[in-house]
Amino acid sequence: MGQSSTARQASPRDAASKVAQQRLSVLELARELGNVAEACRQRGMDRTSFYEWKRRSQTQGFDGLKDLPPIHKSHPQTTAPEVVDRIKELALAHPAYGCNRHEAMLALEGVRVSSITIQKILNESGLGTKVERWLALEAQNAETAIEITPEQAAFLEKLNPCFRERHVESSAPGELLSADTFFVGSLKGVGKVYLHAVVDTFGSYAFGFLHVSKQPEAAVAVLHNDVLPFYRHLDLPVKAVLTDNGREFCGTDRHPYELYLDLNGIEHRRTKVKTPKTNGFVERFNGTVLDEFFRVKMRETFYETVEALQADLDAWLVHYNTERPHLGYRNQGRRPVETVMSFVSQEG
């Protein structure tokens, strides 16, 4: 009983030889008939397979008609750990580069890794996209004090406008205010209208005053009527104001704006020539108020006076300061008023 059962069982080698013999019989039948199509029809083989087995029979003999061993699912050659570390290092050092460029840089170091493999490694490491590399850089910068290259800084500034404000440091509300003037538009019967804006670099709390000129008196008005009363009410000193080199902020020895700051014991700091981006806080506010307020309201409403536009701007500033969450590194999702009042409560 046991012997007959064993006899019925064929070894894998015998099974492979049997399949190879069947394929050989198709090749021999085609030679006898002189017709490949008919031989394939009789034996149930497609012509593509026939010619492949014929080629393998001619090059490898009978063994070529046997099935090839299965291919392992995992590739036997894995990337060395030190190469993986170097790929991640390059991705953070050059976050804007693509995988083809990283492949070329590795080749210069004598390391051969395909761009496809590099992309796979970066995906597995959470660095597969530019945004992921940006987030990793910011996390790295937040955890440890590191020196970043100009290339890394430019990349972060492009993706995250808040990052350009990193150089403007203030430890308290009122310690450093950022001021600027920009052209809003023209009102029929009134003429050009300018916004005189002031933004606190500590929590992005903003003030705005509309006027038909860029004269120093208008730039002083927003400080005198809005800014200083706000900080006096909170019992917080205004220590410094950062501006560009516009004529409304500086000029002669007895310039009205500088005289006003001097009378109130406020330091006047100015941005470097040809580098207006150093006043990034107020630049970012200008872009926000332009997109979210002026372009919307001036399409919806026909303003005949600056006072009417100012009234709507005041209402929007309440929304901006007390209702709208901010994603800057000071606020981190909080509203500007929350950031200011949190400081006041801690000091109290």
Disulfide bonds with the S-S distance in Angstrom:
none
